[in-house]
Amino acid sequence: MPSSLLWAVDVFGRVYSLSTAAQQWDQCKEAQLEFKRVTAVQQCCWAIACDHQIYLNVHASDVPIRYKEETYENQRWNPVDGFSDRLLPSDRWQWSDMTGLKHQPLDSFQLPSENWEWEADWYVDENFGGEPTEKGGWTYAIDFPAAYTKDKKWNSCVRRRRWIRYRRYKACNTWAKVPSEQAGLPDPFNDISCGGWEISDEPRGQMSLWAVSLQGKVWFREDIHHLNPEGSSWVEVQVPGEVVQISCGAGDLVWAVLWEGQLLVREGIGRDCPKGSSWVVVESPSPEVGAIHVAVGVNVVWAVTKDHKVWFRRGINSHNPCGSGWIGMVGEMVMINVGLSDQVWGIGAEDRAIYMRQGVTANELSGKAWKALPSLRDSDRAHSSASATAPLLHGQADAPKPLIPKVTSDSFISELVSDRDRREGAVSTPIPEEDQGSEQDDKAPPALVLSHSPSCGPDPQWSNVDLEEAQTHLAVGAASDAAETSSLSSVATYNLGLEEPYGPDEHPLWAWVSGGGCAVDSHSQLSWFNSSAGDPAQTAAWRKQIFEQLSERSKREMDNFRHYEQTVWVKKGTMQWWRDWKPHKWVDVRFALEQYCGTDGSKEGILFIYYTFNEEKKYLHAFINEVTILVPVLSDSKHTFAIYTPERTKQRWPIRLAAESDSDTQCWCPGSLQLALLTMSCCDSRGVQGPPSKQAIWSVTCKGDIFVSEPSPSLEASPYPMFWHQIGGHLRTIECNSLGVVWGIGCDHTAWVYSGGYGESDNQYNANVHFTTDVKSVYIYENQRWNPVTGYTNRGLPTDRYMWSDASGLQECTKANTKPPSPHWTWVSDWTIDYNVSGGTDREGWQYAADFPASYHGSKTLKDFVRRRRWARKCKITTTGPWQEVPPIPLCDVTILPCMAQSKVEQVLLWAISNKGDVLCRLGVTPETPAGTSWLHVGTDQPFKSISIGGAHQVWAIARDGSAFYRGSVSQQNPAGDCWYHIPSPPRQKLKQVSVGRTSVYAVDDNGQSRNLHYLNVYVFTWALACINVNIIVLSLLLQVWIIADKVQGSHSLSCGTVCHRLGVQPMEPKGQSWDYGIGGGWDHITVRGNSLEAPTPHSPLPLRNPEGMNGNVVQS
Amino acid sequence: MADDKDVLRDVWFGRIPTCFTLYQDEITEREAEPFYLLLPRVSYLPLVTDKVRKHFQKVMKPDDVGEMWFEYEGTPLKWHYPIGLLFDLYASNTTLPWSIFVHFKNFPQQDLLHCPSNSVIEAHFMSSIKEADALKHKGAVVNEMQKKDHKQLWMGLQNDKFDQFWAMNRKLMEYPTEEGGFRYIPFRIYQVTSNRPFIQKLFRPVASDGCPHTLGDLLKEVFPAAIPQNDGQKKYQVMIHGIEPMLETPIQWLSEHLSYPDNFLHISIIPAPSD
């Protein structure tokens, strides 16, 4: 799990962040202001500063925030000038938006705030719907508005072209003031809360920011999303009373606290209405004492009353945002915050420490107990700075104890401020903004965005700072003038200048905490609680001696006896078997695995399955050394797996076995245990040991299981039987090269890099085996039919499909009876309407059609009699595998430079596409550091979806609109290349996926119904059809063409996702001759790009050339 | 610096090379070859000797095969002791491999328990875990576990699945931080020369003044003779898992890291080799 940040503000207004990977708080040094409140999400943190303005700190990412501005230039033909900007009076503006209704010349585009910068100048877009246009980018039509084409015809009277310019958000990793364009903002802000990112679909990244003003009004920030982190404007939301504090969860929960102590719940928040529609009042948990603070998550609401008591709201869910009742909890807090996964954080009323709620899980949202975070300060720093500041503090040895403001959680800083203002007035001592003496050296000058000039603050007292006087004051104070003591103590109390406000043994006094960006779950071991630096046990002699003796013991007792047989564990048992004859069903069988040593010392084995047929005892067997693959098969109630041998692969009919599902005897995944045993036995008999070689072929099944196979030198000649064994983890795609760099992408788009470990978690070599997780969605459909009386209802015709069904309509799938794909998966969300369906939906997610099954569209017409909508629910799997996460950018495709095994490269080129469609180039990838160091963003004019890099550094990519691009000048020295070349697609085809071998380029199109494979004739840059019904294509350096085919007919059944291998591919015959059908069905992805063991060939290898020079590349064979 | 988790791994994956020889009185049809095996230290003999039985049965008449039992230098080996304990107690300081005689008749009723099936071992193993937890947490943890959790402990041991076992055993090793350790340390001290099978007493991991108790403190109270005298003469070796931890080792740490899967610290005290 990548590290994330917990944000907090101490009572002196300093902002700190604590990384889940770190062991101490990091103070935000560049913040020149004190802050009142922070509210964090994963990608940024919002804050209210003491000037009551709102500041935003966007965490820097390898992918910049780029916003595309576009405008259209329109022209009309006339016989005199040809095409010119002289338009008819009835025409649109010469410069307009796409509809032509809005006048927008190039110079009308302004940067929205000083936090943005232009990336480059305006340029003309020469891509028209996936096809390259003529130079100049004009598209032609008969008249405005009409259908545009890229070719000029005899009747083309008008033309237009699109201009593009990108602006970039530049104020990352710093506190940037959020522009408040409206002068009408009446009063300063008092509280903010950010959330709502789960209401809409991820790609846009919409977010809600709610704010409360000092007068108790509630404001909503409009239009915050990934590409517009600042939002655009404030909108007031009417409230029935004066609000003091508000909390917004990640989902659709928003609660607020009224001055009088009641609570408000916002109703009607949804995808189309993030602001919600109305308020409902909920009474304070305790009749005498009003509520003072509320914190909401996705499914929880916590509140604090004025007596610091903590309350948990029962019965909260998306249908009932108000919940049903309060439960009093243990602990006294001044404030509470709910973060990611409904994790709860609090600040203790007594000690002002930050508390983390332990044991919060989806099943037990209220958690178990409060645990205080250790103070987590660098002890060295604390000591040194304490000594450094000692002279300054010296004068107040007998001064009154530092004043800890008596805080009620509504707004203690204002109290603090007013308190201080009073004191200032009394002794007329200005407050030093900086410690001029000790900090000038290491502190950068205040950032421009932060300088609060006297004119900008609404709070004029804050700007009358006289630094000069402060300096002299401090100097005098240091001289411990008794008369100054009281005022000095006030300085020390608020401590605006001192590096370290707390003594070495004190812990910080916290005022506010925000866990909205902090991901902690039960698996992550927080390093906060086990700071081991001071643990003497780590270095004790007895400990060292135990380590030494144990390793001596291993040497003595084991090293010389490795040839002894290991004991054998389980060998017999009962299982269920999917029987071979009709009617097919699960029958109870006994199985036995007999292992013996072969004459040559190799381990052999036979698997017997004993069954009865017509009351006659029979058995079937499989020789372990003939097994090609053992595949776990998902089933919602059983642990099942399939055993393939070459013969059974040919028949497409494996031996299917299931572990007993009787819950009483079910121990720890018995299915996978027996599977593990069989796998071990197969590996033994094949002599497979240790991690996969660099040449290994990797594949992923459609269930996400990862398999690896060692290629034999004769792979090209006879690829089967290959032996596949499973590697832990769960992925969707996988890529590798011959230097052992292997990357995978999970269903949740998380990028993983192979860490060099192997096997399951249960072996001794698993230092590189980690917990891995994956999340995917399960979909069901709600179907309805129209009738003239009641409109659409869930009453269908008797012949109709189930009213709740799977996509095909054949299977009944209700919300209640749909289970996660297998017992390994657990639900992590509730059912939600999925609007992201091809064909589009209406506002409630419905798709309409004339009848089931038909093609669905997103709006109702007169001819439509049925409708359906898709519901999605997320489930999560936690496995162990040799994978290390590569945070933080989620990916959808990745490609790695294929190279010869012997070759030495300084840097392995690796390109990827983020799930938002950004093209990325990874820097610092070497065989030793396969994860690389950072992403380099490669600009594109549109989102991309597939990418592949060939043996000669040629990078090809497919954009979302189906057009193909080639990246020029990519080399070792210039890993990101210089510019994109748009290559025409096959006529009338939208490409979906591309793969590049040494010089050949293949691509798969996707026109909805069928998918076809094309290969590029690199001599003339035209595409030719190679094969139909192809899902995935993978090329290796060695002219190997592998595909995953859609439909292949076998003797027993039709199988989808069959791995096939093209035979007869030659340099001069890139099309090949025929397909060889591979290892059964059910595969999602395969990569053979690591396999570069070249069979000896009579001709010398191809010279590697740039594709620009490919035309002349003639090979003698 | 190595991780404490590595200790758990080393302990779990300890193996003793063993040579099984058929006792000369057993009647065979042809000569029985010795059988070599790496025995896991943390397991129990009947769990891992299926192959040994098969190997010797091949040369014997079915009628001559009774319940199998093992003997080392005249001592019948108790199957309900972990293998590592048997080796440390009787055979440490001997040359490897460990040479064990295999018997199929004359079962020594007075010395050994019968072991008709693995479920007997399971029952014994689980009762040890429960006893240990009664000492450590008043049985609170083990009672809170579900039946499948108990099964997971047992299956983990039976199938040599370290992670499976420790995923559950971790819970048995937890204790409240403020108390500094378990309530009592589950330990047993064995010696060859004694008539008593083992010594077991209530012993707290932390002294009344808050100092952690060490292995030396435990021995001082339970078996003072094992502590080297002032003259430096070492009369006894104190063995756990084939190693001799220093007497300064905190007993709580030992209990967490060097306990056998049954959650007991099985400590062998054997006479020091006189060389």
Interface residues (C-beta under 8 A of the other chain):
Chain A: A537 Q538 T539 A540 A541 W542 R543 Q545 I546 F547 Q549 L550 S551 E552 R553 S554 R556 E557 M558 N560 F561 Y564 E565 Q566 T567 V568 W569 V570 K571 D664 Q666 C667 W668 L673 L677 S761 D762 Q764 T880
Chain B: M1 A2 D6 V7 R9 D10 V11 F13 G14 R15 I16 P17 T18 Y36 L37 L38 L39 P40 S43 V48 T49 D50 K51 L96 P97 K147 K148 K151 Q152 W154 M155 G156 Q158 N159 D160 K161 F162 D163 Q164 H241 G242 I243 E244 P245 M246 E248 T249 P250 W253 H257 L258
